[in-house]
Amino acid sequence: MSPTRFPPHFAKTDHRQRSLNQMRSKQLGLEKYIYLNGLKGRDSDLFYDILLENMQEMIPILYTPTVGDACVNYSHIWRRPEGLYVSIEDKGRIRDVLASWPNFNDGRIAVVTDGSRILGLGDLGANGLPISLGKLDLYIAGAGIKPSSTVPICLDLGTNTQRYLDDPLYIGVRRPRPLGPEMDEFMDEFMEAMKEVFPTLLVQFEDFSTDNAFKYLERYRHQYRVFNDDIQGTGSVILSGFTNAARLSSAASGLPPSDQKILFFGAGSAGIGVAKQLLSFFTLSGMSPEEARSRIYTVDSKGLITANRKGLQEHKKFFARTDYDGPALTDLVDIINHVKPTALLGLSTIRNAFTEKVVKAMCALNPRPIMFPLSNPVALCELDYKDAIEWSSGQVIFASGSPYKPVSHDGVVYEPGQGNNMYIFPGIGLGSILSRTRHVSDAMVEQAAIALANSLTEEENAAELVYPRLARIRDISAQVAFAVIRQAQKEKLDDNAYLRTLPDSDLLGLIHDKMWQPPALQLRSFTRL
């Protein structure tokens, strides 16, 4: 048997730096992901200790963009069981499968994916588990959710991607995805079993196909404690960033914020979800819902979406235009010149869709155009930050879905915004857990966005940022959780009556105190990051 005694002069603090050096020695993002995955399995406290002190460096490895590579290759880089797979073959005994989770009594938050639309990479089947693992790491790092209370779940329902069905190492069930009643029956059994096994748990749906994302959110949102991060989380974080961007844009144009006109390039679950959330930007300024909807235009692969288009998908009808009946508008520059938007948001997963002509068309219409290319990962982003700055001579107000580095142009350093859902969903989860909310309402998601928009420091506002710096994520998450709790109380959706008795300062302090810290950080007295 190999000896297990540590070296005589071993020091945990040295091992932190040793582990960080080993991670940094890897050349590829996927290699770094594999290393960190192994470290988490060997010593989870050390892993989270390093993560909390190096979040800017490690989050792009554990989540977008590197997590996309991890998912695509997961069947080939798999090392050990990490999460819970619930298979279509488990139908009829899903409760027993869930009850096999070792910490089911502690379960407070689950991230559930079926792998059918991972980022912009498509149907990856059972390879989608790293999405759930990565999101829960962000819950732990961003909001101090206790690791033992997290439940990563991948619904193994088959895949329609032939290369995985043909891959001898593919770890999932080899069959096409279920349709219609078979899928509905599975999901109904799964959600009911989740409530029985994890009665105090919040379910976050992640990366379901567009139709199913809308369908199952609507089907379960008033019955269970559930929300969809692609629809509600993305919508909330973009509402927040857009609020700050509109303020900067209006200061340059002299027009009131309510004069904003938004063009969405991409009309899947994320695109329409964000568009619906941005209705709040207009209604909060006093517009009627109908007036607000008239300020939003949507574009898909066939062009500007109009109500007279034949075979229009159900989720696209909400924003379909009724004020245009001319020939189909399919070229993005032509659409921009017709709509005359102040803001262009990309959720299309089409790399470099925002060309130099597109950027210059937006600049011709606006002194400071808002351009948010939000598709993940970077390989699918509509516009790189360097191009945006150069083509607009620094005019553009920019936020992307994936991280970009600052850019220097004509002697000025420009700092990009990132519409990272990590700003929102950890705080929504923490607030929902602490208040024991029965449902996650639209107003709770809206208040989360407002809290994020108001969380910028004086220095961040002076730098004309649209999002706060991620290094302050726990303070930000506390403010978001606070807003979620107070809104849940306002709607009488909370079951934690004690929190109602606390004044605002005490409630905010309690939220901070409830955030889990790795033991090493506790010893170093880093109680708040």
LUMLOMAR-787141 format. One line per 4 residues: number of its first residue (from 1); for each residue x, y, z of C-alpha. Coordinates in nm, 2 decimals, padded with zeros to 4 digits. Example, Ala and Ser with C-alpha at 12.3 -4.5 7.8 and 13.67 -1.06 7.14 Angstrom:
<atoms>
1	01.23 -00.45 00.78  01.37 -00.11 00.71
</atoms>
This chain:
<atoms>
1	00.00 00.00 00.00  00.13 00.35 -00.09  00.21 00.57 00.21  -00.05 00.85 00.27
5	00.15 01.07 00.52  00.21 01.42 00.39  00.57 01.53 00.35  00.71 01.66 00.68
9	00.73 02.02 00.56  00.41 02.02 00.36  00.21 02.35 00.39  -00.14 02.40 00.28
13	-00.08 02.76 00.18  00.21 02.65 -00.04  -00.01 02.38 -00.20  -00.26 02.65 -00.30
17	00.01 02.82 -00.50  00.14 02.49 -00.63  -00.20 02.39 -00.75  -00.25 02.73 -00.92
21	00.09 02.70 -01.09  00.00 02.35 -01.22  -00.33 02.48 -01.36  -00.15 02.77 -01.53
25	00.11 02.55 -01.68  -00.15 02.39 -01.90  -00.16 02.53 -02.25  -00.52 02.47 -02.36
29	-00.84 02.57 -02.19  -00.97 02.22 -02.20  -00.65 02.09 -02.02  -00.70 02.35 -01.75
33	-01.07 02.24 -01.72  -00.96 01.88 -01.68  -00.70 01.97 -01.42  -00.95 02.18 -01.21
37	-01.21 01.91 -01.24  -00.96 01.67 -01.09  -00.86 01.91 -00.81  -01.23 01.95 -00.72
41	-01.26 01.57 -00.69  -00.94 01.54 -00.47  -00.99 01.85 -00.25  -01.30 02.05 -00.30
45	-01.22 02.30 -00.02  -00.89 02.38 -00.19  -01.06 02.41 -00.53  -01.32 02.66 -00.40
49	-01.06 02.85 -00.20  -00.86 02.90 -00.52  -01.17 02.98 -00.72  -01.29 03.25 -00.49
53	-00.95 03.43 -00.50  -00.90 03.39 -00.88  -01.25 03.42 -01.02  -01.17 03.64 -01.32
57	-00.92 03.38 -01.43  -01.10 03.06 -01.35  -01.47 03.14 -01.44  -01.39 03.14 -01.82
61	-01.24 02.79 -01.77  -01.52 02.65 -01.56  -01.79 02.81 -01.76  -01.81 02.99 -02.09
65	-01.62 02.97 -02.31  -01.42 02.66 -02.21  -01.72 02.46 -02.08  -01.84 02.44 -02.44
69	-01.52 02.24 -02.52  -01.57 02.03 -02.21  -01.93 01.94 -02.32  -01.84 01.85 -02.68
73	-01.56 01.62 -02.55  -01.72 01.50 -02.22  -01.75 01.14 -02.32  -01.38 01.13 -02.39
77	-01.25 01.33 -02.09  -01.49 01.17 -01.84  -01.29 01.07 -01.52  -01.54 00.99 -01.25
81	-01.91 01.03 -01.16  -01.98 01.40 -01.08  -02.35 01.45 -01.11  -02.68 01.27 -01.14
85	-02.80 01.12 -01.46  -03.17 01.05 -01.50  -03.24 00.85 -01.81  -03.55 00.80 -02.02
89	-03.50 00.44 -01.93  -03.56 00.53 -01.57  -03.92 00.63 -01.65  -04.15 00.48 -01.38
93	-03.88 00.48 -01.11  -03.74 00.83 -01.13  -03.80 00.89 -00.76  -03.57 00.60 -00.67
97	-03.30 00.74 -00.89  -03.32 01.08 -00.74  -03.32 00.94 -00.38  -02.99 00.77 -00.46
101	-02.82 01.11 -00.44  -02.60 01.10 -00.13  -02.69 01.44 00.01  -03.06 01.45 -00.09
105	-03.16 01.58 00.25  -02.94 01.89 00.21  -03.05 01.96 -00.15  -03.14 02.33 -00.20
109	-03.05 02.41 -00.57  -03.04 02.19 -00.88  -02.93 02.29 -01.22  -03.11 02.06 -01.47
113	-03.02 02.02 -01.84  -03.13 01.77 -02.11  -02.83 01.86 -02.32  -03.05 01.95 -02.62
117	-02.92 02.30 -02.69  -02.59 02.35 -02.51  -02.48 02.72 -02.55  -02.47 02.76 -02.93
121	-02.33 02.41 -02.99  -02.66 02.22 -03.04  -02.77 01.88 -02.92  -02.49 01.73 -02.71
125	-02.70 01.47 -02.53  -02.55 01.33 -02.21  -02.24 01.53 -02.27  -02.43 01.83 -02.13
129	-02.36 01.76 -01.77  -02.06 02.01 -01.74  -02.32 02.28 -01.80  -02.49 02.19 -01.47
133	-02.16 02.14 -01.29  -02.03 02.48 -01.41  -02.34 02.67 -01.32  -02.34 02.52 -00.97
137	-01.97 02.62 -00.93  -02.08 02.97 -01.01  -02.36 02.95 -00.75  -02.10 02.84 -00.49
141	-01.85 03.11 -00.59  -02.09 03.39 -00.66  -02.35 03.35 -00.39  -02.19 03.12 -00.13
145	-02.43 02.83 -00.18  -02.30 02.54 00.02  -02.15 02.28 -00.21  -02.32 01.98 -00.04
149	-02.66 02.15 -00.11  -02.61 02.16 -00.49  -02.75 01.89 -00.72  -02.62 01.88 -01.08
153	-02.85 01.68 -01.31  -02.84 01.58 -01.67  -03.16 01.42 -01.82  -03.03 01.15 -02.05
157	-03.30 01.14 -02.31  -03.10 01.04 -02.61  -02.97 01.27 -02.88  -03.05 01.35 -03.24
161	-02.68 01.42 -03.31  -02.56 01.12 -03.51  -02.19 01.15 -03.44  -02.26 01.09 -03.07
165	-02.48 00.79 -03.14  -02.20 00.65 -03.35  -01.93 00.73 -03.09  -01.83 00.41 -02.91
169	-01.73 00.61 -02.60  -02.06 00.81 -02.58  -02.18 00.78 -02.23  -02.55 00.84 -02.29
173	-02.85 00.63 -02.40  -02.84 00.56 -02.78  -03.17 00.66 -02.91  -03.34 00.96 -03.07
177	-03.50 01.22 -02.84  -03.85 01.15 -02.72  -04.13 01.37 -02.86  -04.47 01.48 -02.75
181	-04.65 01.27 -02.49  -04.34 01.06 -02.41  -04.14 01.37 -02.33  -04.42 01.53 -02.13
185	-04.48 01.21 -01.93  -04.11 01.19 -01.84  -04.09 01.56 -01.74  -04.41 01.54 -01.53
189	-04.28 01.23 -01.34  -03.94 01.40 -01.30  -04.07 01.72 -01.16  -04.31 01.55 -00.92
193	-04.03 01.32 -00.80  -03.80 01.62 -00.75  -04.06 01.78 -00.52  -04.09 01.46 -00.32
197	-03.72 01.38 -00.28  -03.60 01.75 -00.25  -03.90 01.93 -00.09  -03.70 02.26 -00.03
201	-03.51 02.26 -00.36  -03.51 02.53 -00.63  -03.48 02.39 -00.99  -03.30 02.59 -01.25
205	-03.36 02.47 -01.61  -03.06 02.51 -01.84  -03.00 02.47 -02.21  -03.32 02.30 -02.31
209	-03.42 02.33 -02.68  -03.61 02.65 -02.76  -03.96 02.50 -02.78  -03.92 02.29 -02.47
213	-03.76 02.57 -02.27  -04.07 02.78 -02.31  -04.30 02.49 -02.28  -04.17 02.35 -01.95
217	-04.12 02.68 -01.79  -04.48 02.77 -01.85  -04.60 02.42 -01.75  -04.43 02.41 -01.41
221	-04.35 02.77 -01.30  -04.67 02.80 -01.09  -04.66 02.45 -00.96  -04.30 02.41 -00.85
225	-04.01 02.63 -00.74  -03.85 02.66 -01.08  -03.70 02.91 -01.33  -03.53 02.90 -01.66
229	-03.19 03.07 -01.67  -03.18 03.10 -02.05  -03.51 03.28 -02.06  -03.54 03.46 -01.73
233	-03.18 03.49 -01.62  -03.05 03.60 -01.95  -03.34 03.84 -01.99  -03.28 03.99 -01.64
237	-02.91 04.04 -01.68  -02.95 04.21 -02.02  -03.23 04.43 -01.89  -02.99 04.55 -01.62
241	-02.71 04.62 -01.87  -02.94 04.77 -02.12  -03.07 05.01 -01.85  -02.72 05.14 -01.79
245	-02.64 05.14 -02.16  -02.96 05.34 -02.24  -02.86 05.60 -01.99  -02.52 05.65 -02.16
249	-02.68 05.65 -02.50  -02.95 05.90 -02.41  -02.68 06.13 -02.26  -02.51 06.14 -02.59
253	-02.82 06.18 -02.81  -03.02 06.40 -02.59  -03.33 06.18 -02.64  -03.52 06.03 -02.34
257	-03.45 05.67 -02.26  -03.81 05.58 -02.36  -03.71 05.66 -02.72  -03.49 05.36 -02.74
261	-03.58 05.11 -03.02  -03.43 04.76 -03.00  -03.36 04.52 -03.28  -03.30 04.15 -03.19
265	-03.09 03.94 -03.42  -03.19 03.59 -03.32  -03.53 03.47 -03.20  -03.47 03.15 -03.02
269	-03.55 03.09 -02.65  -03.28 03.33 -02.53  -03.36 03.60 -02.79  -03.74 03.61 -02.72
273	-03.68 03.56 -02.35  -03.45 03.87 -02.34  -03.70 04.06 -02.56  -03.98 03.99 -02.32
277	-03.78 04.10 -02.02  -03.68 04.42 -02.19  -04.05 04.51 -02.21  -04.00 04.61 -01.85
281	-03.75 04.88 -01.95  -04.03 05.06 -02.13  -04.32 04.98 -01.90  -04.12 05.10 -01.59
285	-04.10 05.44 -01.77  -04.48 05.45 -01.80  -04.55 05.29 -02.13  -04.84 05.05 -02.18
289	-04.75 04.69 -02.27  -04.86 04.75 -02.63  -04.65 05.06 -02.66  -04.35 04.87 -02.51
293	-04.39 04.59 -02.76  -04.39 04.83 -03.05  -04.04 04.94 -02.96  -03.90 04.59 -03.02
297	-03.82 04.42 -03.35  -03.70 04.06 -03.40  -03.50 03.90 -03.68  -03.44 03.53 -03.75
301	-03.27 03.34 -04.03  -03.55 03.44 -04.27  -03.52 03.81 -04.19  -03.75 04.06 -04.01
305	-04.02 03.87 -03.84  -04.36 03.98 -03.96  -04.71 03.85 -03.86  -04.80 03.76 -04.22
309	-04.52 03.51 -04.25  -04.65 03.16 -04.31  -04.56 02.88 -04.07  -04.43 03.12 -03.80
313	-04.33 02.94 -03.48  -04.55 03.01 -03.18  -04.29 03.17 -02.96  -04.20 03.42 -03.24
317	-04.55 03.55 -03.29  -04.54 03.78 -02.98  -04.31 04.03 -03.14  -04.40 03.97 -03.51
321	-04.45 04.31 -03.68  -04.79 04.40 -03.81  -04.67 04.74 -03.95  -04.48 04.61 -04.25
325	-04.62 04.42 -04.55  -04.36 04.49 -04.81  -04.11 04.24 -04.96  -03.92 04.03 -04.70
329	-03.63 04.22 -04.55  -03.34 03.97 -04.51  -03.02 04.17 -04.52  -02.93 04.30 -04.17
333	-02.81 04.64 -04.30  -03.14 04.69 -04.49  -03.33 04.60 -04.18  -03.13 04.85 -03.97
337	-03.20 05.12 -04.22  -03.57 05.04 -04.21  -03.61 05.00 -03.83  -03.36 05.27 -03.73
341	-03.28 05.11 -03.40  -03.08 05.26 -03.12  -02.97 04.92 -03.00  -02.88 04.59 -03.18
345	-02.87 04.27 -02.97  -02.73 03.95 -03.10  -02.85 03.60 -02.98  -02.81 03.42 -03.31
349	-02.49 03.21 -03.26  -02.37 03.33 -03.60  -02.00 03.42 -03.58  -01.92 03.78 -03.71
353	-02.28 03.85 -03.81  -02.23 04.21 -03.71  -02.00 04.31 -03.99  -01.82 04.65 -04.04
357	-02.11 04.76 -04.26  -02.35 04.67 -03.98  -02.15 04.86 -03.71  -02.12 05.17 -03.94
361	-02.49 05.16 -04.01  -02.57 05.17 -03.64  -02.32 05.45 -03.59  -02.47 05.65 -03.87
365	-02.80 05.65 -03.69  -02.68 05.70 -03.33  -02.40 05.90 -03.17  -02.35 05.61 -02.92
369	-02.52 05.29 -03.05  -02.58 05.00 -02.81  -02.45 04.68 -02.95  -02.47 04.36 -02.74
373	-02.34 04.05 -02.93  -02.45 03.80 -02.67  -02.40 03.45 -02.83  -02.17 03.21 -02.65
377	-01.90 03.09 -02.67  -01.66 03.34 -02.83  -01.65 03.12 -03.15  -02.02 03.20 -03.20
381	-02.02 03.57 -03.10  -02.16 03.81 -03.35  -01.90 04.08 -03.30  -01.55 04.09 -03.14
385	-01.48 04.38 -02.91  -01.17 04.49 -03.09  -01.36 04.52 -03.42  -01.65 04.70 -03.24
389	-01.42 04.97 -03.11  -01.21 05.01 -03.42  -01.51 05.02 -03.66  -01.70 05.27 -03.44
393	-01.40 05.48 -03.33  -01.50 05.40 -02.97  -01.86 05.51 -03.01  -02.02 05.18 -02.94
397	-02.17 05.08 -02.60  -02.07 04.72 -02.59  -02.16 04.41 -02.38  -02.10 04.05 -02.49
401	-02.20 03.71 -02.36  -01.84 03.59 -02.34  -01.55 03.76 -02.18  -01.32 04.00 -02.38
405	-01.01 04.19 -02.27  -00.99 04.57 -02.27  -00.89 04.73 -02.60  -00.67 05.04 -02.66
409	-00.77 05.26 -02.95  -00.63 05.61 -03.03  -00.47 05.63 -02.69  -00.79 05.54 -02.50
413	-00.84 05.21 -02.31  -01.19 05.08 -02.35  -01.33 04.82 -02.10  -01.60 04.58 -02.23
417	-01.91 04.48 -02.05  -02.01 04.11 -02.02  -02.37 04.02 -01.99  -02.28 03.73 -01.77
421	-02.58 03.55 -01.62  -02.35 03.50 -01.31  -02.45 03.85 -01.21  -02.81 03.74 -01.17
425	-02.89 03.37 -01.12  -02.68 03.32 -00.80  -02.86 03.60 -00.63  -03.20 03.48 -00.75
429	-03.12 03.14 -00.62  -02.99 03.26 -00.29  -03.28 03.49 -00.23  -03.53 03.22 -00.32
433	-03.36 02.97 -00.09  -03.34 03.21 00.21  -03.70 03.33 00.17  -03.83 02.98 00.09
437	-04.03 03.13 -00.19  -04.29 02.90 -00.34  -04.25 03.03 -00.69  -04.01 03.25 -00.88
441	-04.23 03.54 -01.02  -04.17 03.77 -01.31  -04.15 04.06 -01.06  -03.88 03.89 -00.86
445	-03.67 03.85 -01.18  -03.74 04.21 -01.27  -03.63 04.34 -00.93  -03.31 04.13 -00.96
449	-03.23 04.32 -01.28  -03.30 04.66 -01.12  -03.08 04.57 -00.82  -02.79 04.47 -01.05
453	-02.83 04.79 -01.25  -02.80 04.99 -00.93  -02.51 04.80 -00.80  -02.23 04.99 -00.98
457	-01.99 05.19 -00.77  -01.92 05.56 -00.83  -01.59 05.46 -01.00  -01.76 05.21 -01.22
461	-02.02 05.47 -01.33  -01.74 05.72 -01.40  -01.57 05.46 -01.62  -01.90 05.43 -01.81
465	-01.94 05.06 -01.74  -02.27 04.89 -01.80  -02.20 04.61 -01.56  -02.01 04.60 -01.23
469	-01.67 04.43 -01.21  -01.70 04.06 -01.14  -01.45 04.07 -00.86  -01.74 04.21 -00.64
473	-01.97 03.93 -00.73  -02.06 03.83 -00.37  -02.16 04.19 -00.28  -02.36 04.20 -00.60
477	-02.53 03.87 -00.54  -02.62 03.99 -00.19  -02.79 04.30 -00.33  -02.98 04.09 -00.59
481	-03.08 03.83 -00.32  -03.21 04.12 -00.10  -03.43 04.25 -00.39  -03.56 03.90 -00.46
485	-03.65 03.84 -00.09  -03.83 04.17 -00.05  -04.03 04.12 -00.37  -04.12 03.76 -00.27
489	-04.25 03.91 00.06  -04.44 04.18 -00.13  -04.62 03.91 -00.34  -04.66 03.69 -00.03
493	-04.47 03.41 -00.20  -04.23 03.36 00.09  -04.25 03.10 00.37  -03.97 03.24 00.59
497	-04.16 03.48 00.81  -03.86 03.57 01.02  -03.70 03.76 00.73  -04.00 03.99 00.73
501	-03.91 04.11 01.08  -03.56 04.23 00.98  -03.48 04.59 00.88  -03.30 04.63 00.55
505	-02.95 04.66 00.70  -03.00 04.35 00.91  -03.14 04.15 00.62  -02.85 04.24 00.40
509	-02.61 04.14 00.68  -02.78 03.81 00.72  -02.75 03.74 00.35  -02.38 03.79 00.37
513	-02.35 03.58 00.68  -02.53 03.29 00.51  -02.27 03.27 00.23  -02.06 02.96 00.26
517	-01.68 03.00 00.27  -01.41 02.74 00.22  -01.24 02.66 00.55  -00.91 02.81 00.44
521	-01.08 03.14 00.36  -01.26 03.14 00.69  -00.93 03.10 00.87  -00.78 03.39 00.68
525	-01.09 03.60 00.78  -01.20 03.67 00.43  -01.56 03.68 00.53  -01.69 03.89 00.24
529	-01.55 03.92 -00.11
</atoms>
